Amino acid sequence: MRRRTIGLIGNASRPGAPLPDALLDAAREVGRLVAESGAVLLNGGTGGTMEASAEGAHLAGGLTVGFLPHADASTANPYIDIALPTGMGTMRNVLTARCADSLIMLGGGVGTLNELTVAYDVGTPTVVLRGTGGWADRIAATLIEGRWLDERRTAELAFADSPDEAVALALSLVDAPRRTGGLQAFAGAAGD
């Protein structure tokens, strides 16, 4: 039986710009809860919320997968079990957003917003953890009817107020029907 995959999208670490302890603690708790559920944690494999969530999952005995922006696996944080060195830079955001069965969004800057819009377009269920700053706290004000990114009403965003609630929602959405259409992958030569 295939294991469920829960993706985490959120702030990366930046030199000289420490992330709030509360954000990193929430990411660790999300990672721990994902691992304890038996699901696999997917993320971007580098620092910040990605490292914190992978640490939480790792310490709970879970499996972690990181889609690295670099072409070198050594750039993965120390808690990533399976490092996939894509060499794609920020284009790797598509992989996390598309490959996860569902996503949890914490905080976030423009890269996280990019992952959210890709997830929305392909229909990946996404849970936004309120109170974690960044786009996780700003996105609600921009939504149509409080839950849609645009008029297509592709993938309803869910909101949670705690890591427990976010993981429970993400797990409940794993089997939600996904949108058909949107970003499509093509099979065969020249899209045949």
N, C-alpha and C positions, 0 to 999 in steps of 0.2 A: 504494500500500500504506500502510495506517495505521501510524503510528509508535507504538511501545510507550510507555506512561507509567509512570514509577516515582514514587510519592509519598514524601515524607519528612515524618515527624511527629516532633516533639521540642520542646525548650524554646524558648519565646519569650524575648526580652530584656526585662528589667524595670529601670526606673531604680534605680540604687544597688545592684543585685544582679548583678554581673558573672558571666558563665558561665565555667566552667573552660576554659582554652586547649585541653586535650585533647579536650573535647567539640566545640568549634568546629573544631578540626583534623580530627576524624573526620567531621564534617558536610561540610567542604570536600572531603575525599577522596571521600566518597560522591557528592557532586555531580559531581566531576571524572570519576569512573568511570562514572556514569550517562550523562554527555555523551559520553564516549569510546565507549560501547556503541551510540550512535545513538538512545538513548531520550530522551524528554522528561521533565524533572524537574518535578513538581508539588509545591507546598507552600502554606503559608498566607500567603506573600508579605511578611511583616513581618521583624522582627529575630531575633537569636539563631541557632539552628540553621537556620532558614529562610534567613536572609541568607547565612550561611556556606556552606550547600549550594548556593545559587544562585550565589554567587561562584565556587565551584569549577567548577560547570557552565559558567558564563559564560566563565571564563578558558580552558576547554577547548573553546570554540566551540559549546557546547550551547544548547538552547532551554529556557527556564524559564517556568513559568506559576504565578502566585500567585492563590489565592482569598482576597482581602482581606476582613477583617471589617468594614472601613469602606466607606462609599459614595463614597469619594474615591480615585481611582487614584493621586494624589500621595503616598499613605501607603505605597506599595510600596517595598521596599528597592531600591537602585539596580541590582541584578542581575536583576530580574524583567523578562523580555521582554514577556510578555503579562500585564497586570494586570487581574484581574476584580474590580471593586469591588462586592462583593455587598451591602454594607450590612446583612448578616445577623448581625454580631457572632459569638459563638461557635457559632451555628447553622451557620456556614459549614464547621465541622468535618465535617459530613455530606458536603460536596462533595469534599473531599480524600480522605476514607475510601472513598467510593463510586465516584468517577470514576477513580482510579488503577487500572492493571492489577495492580499489587502495591505494597506499602508497605514502607518501612524505618523502624523506630522507634529513635530515639536519645534517651537520657535521658528527660526528660518529667515534667511535672506533671499536674494534673488535666485540662487541655485535651487533652494527649496521650493520657491514659487514656481520655477520651471518644472521641477519634478511633479508638483501638484497639477499643473496644467496638462502635462503629458498623461498623468494618471487619469485625469478627468476625461481627456479625449479618447482614451482607449477603454475607459469604463472600469478602471481598478478602484474598488471601494476604498475610501480614505476616511480615517478618523482624525480629527484635529483635536489635539490636547490643549484646551484653553488654559491661560495663566502661565504659559511658557514663553511669552514674548514674541517678538518678530511677527512674521506673517500668520502664525497660529492665532495671534490675538487681533490682527488687523483684518483677516480675510472675511469674517462674518459681515462686516459693514459693507462689503462690496457685492454680496451675493444677491441673486434674484430669489425672492420669496424665502430668504434666509437659508437656502440650501443648494442653489445651482450657480455655477460659474458663468453660464450664459443661457440664452433662450432655447438652446437645443435640449436642455435638461437631461444631460447625458448620464451623469453619475452623481447622485445626491451625496453631499458631504454630511458626515455625522460628526457630532461634537461630544467630547468627554471632559470631565472636570478632574479626573485623577488617572494615574497610570493603570490602576485596576480596571476602571471603567473603559479606558481606551483599549486595553488588550482584549477585554471581554467583547467589546463591540467589534473590534477587528477580526477576532476569531469567528464571531457570529456572521460576519459578512463574507467570509471566504468563499462560500458557495453561491453568493448572490449572482444573478445573471449579469453577464457583461454586455456592453454595447457591441453591436455589430456595425461595421463601418469605421470611420475615424482613421487613425494611423494603421495602415495595413502592411503586413509583411508579404513579400512576394516569394513564391516558390519557383525553382527552376531557373534556367537561363533567361535573362532579359524579361523576367516577370511572367514566364509561361506558366 
